[in-house]
Amino acid sequence: MKVQLRYFAAIREAIGQGTEEVQTQSHTVAELREELRLRGGAYAEALAQGRAVRTALDQVLCEPTAPLHEGCELAFFPPVTGG
């Protein structure tokens, strides 16, 4: 399936792009994150296990177990704090 990816803030800076479209066999957000991490390099560092990364599926915050679907948009971004 095709999935549109969006990267924000430090993740975008590390990867060097804000968006990309991927063809994937992953079924969940966690599976796709792992697939991207296995690319190595900046992906491995920015999306490493244990690193705090938030995700939104079709512009709604989601859990790693959220199922992907054809044409969905998945965004990765660091946690945001305010004060």
CNS distance restraints for C-alpha pairs under 8 A (distance, minus, plus):
assign (resid   1 and name CA) (resid  23 and name CA) 5.46 0.50 0.50
assign (resid   1 and name CA) (resid  24 and name CA) 5.48 0.50 0.50
assign (resid   1 and name CA) (resid  25 and name CA) 6.51 0.50 0.50
assign (resid   1 and name CA) (resid  69 and name CA) 7.25 0.50 0.50
assign (resid   1 and name CA) (resid  70 and name CA) 5.13 0.50 0.50
assign (resid   1 and name CA) (resid  71 and name CA) 7.30 0.50 0.50
assign (resid   2 and name CA) (resid  21 and name CA) 6.73 0.50 0.50
assign (resid   2 and name CA) (resid  22 and name CA) 5.61 0.50 0.50
assign (resid   2 and name CA) (resid  23 and name CA) 4.54 0.50 0.50
assign (resid   2 and name CA) (resid  24 and name CA) 6.41 0.50 0.50
assign (resid   2 and name CA) (resid  70 and name CA) 5.63 0.50 0.50
assign (resid   2 and name CA) (resid  71 and name CA) 5.49 0.50 0.50
assign (resid   2 and name CA) (resid  72 and name CA) 7.67 0.50 0.50
assign (resid   3 and name CA) (resid  21 and name CA) 5.70 0.50 0.50
assign (resid   3 and name CA) (resid  22 and name CA) 5.44 0.50 0.50
assign (resid   3 and name CA) (resid  23 and name CA) 6.45 0.50 0.50
assign (resid   3 and name CA) (resid  24 and name CA) 7.32 0.50 0.50
assign (resid   3 and name CA) (resid  69 and name CA) 7.71 0.50 0.50
assign (resid   3 and name CA) (resid  70 and name CA) 6.43 0.50 0.50
assign (resid   3 and name CA) (resid  71 and name CA) 5.15 0.50 0.50
assign (resid   3 and name CA) (resid  72 and name CA) 5.32 0.50 0.50
assign (resid   3 and name CA) (resid  73 and name CA) 6.01 0.50 0.50
assign (resid   3 and name CA) (resid  74 and name CA) 7.17 0.50 0.50
assign (resid   4 and name CA) (resid  19 and name CA) 7.24 0.50 0.50
assign (resid   4 and name CA) (resid  20 and name CA) 6.02 0.50 0.50
assign (resid   4 and name CA) (resid  21 and name CA) 4.45 0.50 0.50
assign (resid   4 and name CA) (resid  22 and name CA) 6.51 0.50 0.50
assign (resid   4 and name CA) (resid  71 and name CA) 6.69 0.50 0.50
assign (resid   4 and name CA) (resid  72 and name CA) 6.19 0.50 0.50
assign (resid   4 and name CA) (resid  73 and name CA) 4.66 0.50 0.50
assign (resid   4 and name CA) (resid  74 and name CA) 6.24 0.50 0.50
assign (resid   5 and name CA) (resid  19 and name CA) 5.42 0.50 0.50
assign (resid   5 and name CA) (resid  20 and name CA) 5.25 0.50 0.50
assign (resid   5 and name CA) (resid  21 and name CA) 5.88 0.50 0.50
assign (resid   5 and name CA) (resid  22 and name CA) 7.40 0.50 0.50
assign (resid   5 and name CA) (resid  73 and name CA) 5.82 0.50 0.50
assign (resid   5 and name CA) (resid  74 and name CA) 4.99 0.50 0.50
assign (resid   5 and name CA) (resid  75 and name CA) 5.75 0.50 0.50
assign (resid   5 and name CA) (resid  76 and name CA) 7.80 0.50 0.50
assign (resid   6 and name CA) (resid  18 and name CA) 5.60 0.50 0.50
assign (resid   6 and name CA) (resid  19 and name CA) 4.44 0.50 0.50
assign (resid   6 and name CA) (resid  20 and name CA) 6.75 0.50 0.50
assign (resid   6 and name CA) (resid  73 and name CA) 7.34 0.50 0.50
assign (resid   6 and name CA) (resid  74 and name CA) 6.23 0.50 0.50
assign (resid   6 and name CA) (resid  75 and name CA) 4.51 0.50 0.50
assign (resid   6 and name CA) (resid  76 and name CA) 6.32 0.50 0.50
assign (resid   7 and name CA) (resid  11 and name CA) 5.89 0.50 0.50
assign (resid   7 and name CA) (resid  12 and name CA) 4.76 0.50 0.50
assign (resid   7 and name CA) (resid  17 and name CA) 7.25 0.50 0.50
assign (resid   7 and name CA) (resid  18 and name CA) 4.92 0.50 0.50
assign (resid   7 and name CA) (resid  19 and name CA) 6.16 0.50 0.50
assign (resid   7 and name CA) (resid  75 and name CA) 5.77 0.50 0.50
assign (resid   7 and name CA) (resid  76 and name CA) 5.06 0.50 0.50
assign (resid   7 and name CA) (resid  77 and name CA) 6.15 0.50 0.50
assign (resid   8 and name CA) (resid  12 and name CA) 4.84 0.50 0.50
assign (resid   8 and name CA) (resid  13 and name CA) 7.80 0.50 0.50
assign (resid   8 and name CA) (resid  18 and name CA) 6.58 0.50 0.50
assign (resid   8 and name CA) (resid  75 and name CA) 7.57 0.50 0.50
assign (resid   8 and name CA) (resid  76 and name CA) 6.37 0.50 0.50
assign (resid   8 and name CA) (resid  77 and name CA) 4.98 0.50 0.50
assign (resid   8 and name CA) (resid  78 and name CA) 7.54 0.50 0.50
assign (resid   9 and name CA) (resid  13 and name CA) 6.39 0.50 0.50
assign (resid   9 and name CA) (resid  77 and name CA) 6.52 0.50 0.50
assign (resid   9 and name CA) (resid  78 and name CA) 7.09 0.50 0.50
assign (resid  10 and name CA) (resid  14 and name CA) 6.05 0.50 0.50
assign (resid  10 and name CA) (resid  77 and name CA) 7.68 0.50 0.50
assign (resid  10 and name CA) (resid  78 and name CA) 7.10 0.50 0.50
assign (resid  11 and name CA) (resid  15 and name CA) 6.13 0.50 0.50
assign (resid  11 and name CA) (resid  46 and name CA) 5.68 0.50 0.50
assign (resid  11 and name CA) (resid  47 and name CA) 7.90 0.50 0.50
assign (resid  11 and name CA) (resid  76 and name CA) 7.35 0.50 0.50
assign (resid  11 and name CA) (resid  77 and name CA) 6.36 0.50 0.50
assign (resid  11 and name CA) (resid  78 and name CA) 7.13 0.50 0.50
assign (resid  12 and name CA) (resid  16 and name CA) 5.70 0.50 0.50
assign (resid  12 and name CA) (resid  17 and name CA) 5.54 0.50 0.50
assign (resid  12 and name CA) (resid  18 and name CA) 5.36 0.50 0.50
assign (resid  13 and name CA) (resid  17 and name CA) 7.02 0.50 0.50
assign (resid  14 and name CA) (resid  42 and name CA) 5.84 0.50 0.50
assign (resid  14 and name CA) (resid  43 and name CA) 7.79 0.50 0.50
assign (resid  14 and name CA) (resid  46 and name CA) 6.49 0.50 0.50
assign (resid  15 and name CA) (resid  42 and name CA) 5.35 0.50 0.50
assign (resid  15 and name CA) (resid  43 and name CA) 6.16 0.50 0.50
assign (resid  15 and name CA) (resid  46 and name CA) 7.35 0.50 0.50
assign (resid  24 and name CA) (resid  32 and name CA) 7.49 0.50 0.50
assign (resid  26 and name CA) (resid  31 and name CA) 5.35 0.50 0.50
assign (resid  26 and name CA) (resid  32 and name CA) 5.35 0.50 0.50
assign (resid  26 and name CA) (resid  35 and name CA) 7.72 0.50 0.50
assign (resid  26 and name CA) (resid  68 and name CA) 7.64 0.50 0.50
assign (resid  27 and name CA) (resid  31 and name CA) 6.51 0.50 0.50
assign (resid  27 and name CA) (resid  32 and name CA) 7.45 0.50 0.50
assign (resid  27 and name CA) (resid  67 and name CA) 5.74 0.50 0.50
assign (resid  27 and name CA) (resid  68 and name CA) 5.52 0.50 0.50
assign (resid  27 and name CA) (resid  69 and name CA) 7.80 0.50 0.50
assign (resid  28 and name CA) (resid  32 and name CA) 6.39 0.50 0.50
assign (resid  28 and name CA) (resid  64 and name CA) 6.81 0.50 0.50
assign (resid  28 and name CA) (resid  65 and name CA) 5.61 0.50 0.50
assign (resid  28 and name CA) (resid  66 and name CA) 5.48 0.50 0.50
assign (resid  28 and name CA) (resid  67 and name CA) 4.37 0.50 0.50
assign (resid  28 and name CA) (resid  68 and name CA) 5.28 0.50 0.50
assign (resid  29 and name CA) (resid  33 and name CA) 6.15 0.50 0.50
assign (resid  29 and name CA) (resid  63 and name CA) 7.58 0.50 0.50
assign (resid  29 and name CA) (resid  64 and name CA) 4.96 0.50 0.50
assign (resid  29 and name CA) (resid  65 and name CA) 6.09 0.50 0.50
assign (resid  29 and name CA) (resid  66 and name CA) 5.75 0.50 0.50
assign (resid  29 and name CA) (resid  67 and name CA) 6.47 0.50 0.50
assign (resid  29 and name CA) (resid  68 and name CA) 6.52 0.50 0.50
assign (resid  29 and name CA) (resid  74 and name CA) 7.90 0.50 0.50
assign (resid  30 and name CA) (resid  34 and name CA) 6.23 0.50 0.50
assign (resid  30 and name CA) (resid  64 and name CA) 4.65 0.50 0.50
assign (resid  30 and name CA) (resid  65 and name CA) 6.25 0.50 0.50
assign (resid  31 and name CA) (resid  35 and name CA) 6.19 0.50 0.50
assign (resid  32 and name CA) (resid  36 and name CA) 6.17 0.50 0.50
assign (resid  33 and name CA) (resid  37 and name CA) 6.10 0.50 0.50
assign (resid  33 and name CA) (resid  47 and name CA) 6.83 0.50 0.50
assign (resid  34 and name CA) (resid  38 and name CA) 6.16 0.50 0.50
assign (resid  34 and name CA) (resid  47 and name CA) 7.96 0.50 0.50
assign (resid  35 and name CA) (resid  39 and name CA) 6.97 0.50 0.50
assign (resid  36 and name CA) (resid  40 and name CA) 7.84 0.50 0.50
assign (resid  36 and name CA) (resid  43 and name CA) 6.17 0.50 0.50
assign (resid  36 and name CA) (resid  44 and name CA) 7.34 0.50 0.50
assign (resid  36 and name CA) (resid  47 and name CA) 7.69 0.50 0.50
assign (resid  37 and name CA) (resid  43 and name CA) 5.09 0.50 0.50
assign (resid  37 and name CA) (resid  44 and name CA) 4.18 0.50 0.50
assign (resid  37 and name CA) (resid  45 and name CA) 7.54 0.50 0.50
assign (resid  37 and name CA) (resid  47 and name CA) 5.79 0.50 0.50
assign (resid  37 and name CA) (resid  48 and name CA) 6.49 0.50 0.50
assign (resid  38 and name CA) (resid  43 and name CA) 7.58 0.50 0.50
assign (resid  38 and name CA) (resid  44 and name CA) 6.27 0.50 0.50
assign (resid  39 and name CA) (resid  43 and name CA) 6.30 0.50 0.50
assign (resid  39 and name CA) (resid  44 and name CA) 6.67 0.50 0.50
assign (resid  40 and name CA) (resid  44 and name CA) 4.61 0.50 0.50
assign (resid  40 and name CA) (resid  45 and name CA) 7.65 0.50 0.50
assign (resid  41 and name CA) (resid  45 and name CA) 6.58 0.50 0.50
assign (resid  42 and name CA) (resid  46 and name CA) 5.93 0.50 0.50
assign (resid  43 and name CA) (resid  47 and name CA) 5.78 0.50 0.50
assign (resid  43 and name CA) (resid  48 and name CA) 7.78 0.50 0.50
assign (resid  44 and name CA) (resid  48 and name CA) 5.39 0.50 0.50
assign (resid  46 and name CA) (resid  51 and name CA) 7.66 0.50 0.50
assign (resid  47 and name CA) (resid  51 and name CA) 6.63 0.50 0.50
assign (resid  47 and name CA) (resid  53 and name CA) 7.09 0.50 0.50
assign (resid  52 and name CA) (resid  78 and name CA) 6.37 0.50 0.50
assign (resid  52 and name CA) (resid  79 and name CA) 6.70 0.50 0.50
assign (resid  53 and name CA) (resid  76 and name CA) 6.51 0.50 0.50
assign (resid  53 and name CA) (resid  77 and name CA) 5.71 0.50 0.50
assign (resid  53 and name CA) (resid  78 and name CA) 4.81 0.50 0.50
assign (resid  53 and name CA) (resid  79 and name CA) 6.33 0.50 0.50
assign (resid  54 and name CA) (resid  61 and name CA) 7.56 0.50 0.50
assign (resid  54 and name CA) (resid  62 and name CA) 7.99 0.50 0.50
assign (resid  54 and name CA) (resid  76 and name CA) 5.84 0.50 0.50
assign (resid  54 and name CA) (resid  77 and name CA) 5.28 0.50 0.50
assign (resid  54 and name CA) (resid  78 and name CA) 5.74 0.50 0.50
assign (resid  54 and name CA) (resid  79 and name CA) 5.98 0.50 0.50
assign (resid  55 and name CA) (resid  61 and name CA) 5.87 0.50 0.50
assign (resid  55 and name CA) (resid  62 and name CA) 5.85 0.50 0.50
assign (resid  55 and name CA) (resid  63 and name CA) 7.24 0.50 0.50
assign (resid  55 and name CA) (resid  64 and name CA) 7.75 0.50 0.50
assign (resid  55 and name CA) (resid  74 and name CA) 6.88 0.50 0.50
assign (resid  55 and name CA) (resid  75 and name CA) 5.43 0.50 0.50
assign (resid  55 and name CA) (resid  76 and name CA) 4.79 0.50 0.50
assign (resid  55 and name CA) (resid  77 and name CA) 6.41 0.50 0.50
assign (resid  56 and name CA) (resid  60 and name CA) 4.88 0.50 0.50
assign (resid  56 and name CA) (resid  61 and name CA) 4.08 0.50 0.50
assign (resid  56 and name CA) (resid  62 and name CA) 5.26 0.50 0.50
assign (resid  56 and name CA) (resid  74 and name CA) 5.74 0.50 0.50
assign (resid  56 and name CA) (resid  75 and name CA) 5.10 0.50 0.50
assign (resid  56 and name CA) (resid  76 and name CA) 6.86 0.50 0.50
assign (resid  57 and name CA) (resid  61 and name CA) 6.36 0.50 0.50
assign (resid  57 and name CA) (resid  62 and name CA) 6.13 0.50 0.50
assign (resid  57 and name CA) (resid  66 and name CA) 7.93 0.50 0.50
assign (resid  57 and name CA) (resid  68 and name CA) 7.95 0.50 0.50
assign (resid  57 and name CA) (resid  72 and name CA) 7.04 0.50 0.50
assign (resid  57 and name CA) (resid  73 and name CA) 5.80 0.50 0.50
assign (resid  57 and name CA) (resid  74 and name CA) 4.70 0.50 0.50
assign (resid  57 and name CA) (resid  75 and name CA) 6.54 0.50 0.50
assign (resid  58 and name CA) (resid  72 and name CA) 6.06 0.50 0.50
assign (resid  58 and name CA) (resid  73 and name CA) 4.95 0.50 0.50
assign (resid  58 and name CA) (resid  74 and name CA) 6.31 0.50 0.50
assign (resid  59 and name CA) (resid  73 and name CA) 7.44 0.50 0.50
assign (resid  59 and name CA) (resid  74 and name CA) 7.72 0.50 0.50
assign (resid  59 and name CA) (resid  75 and name CA) 7.57 0.50 0.50
assign (resid  62 and name CA) (resid  66 and name CA) 6.28 0.50 0.50
assign (resid  68 and name CA) (resid  72 and name CA) 6.73 0.50 0.50
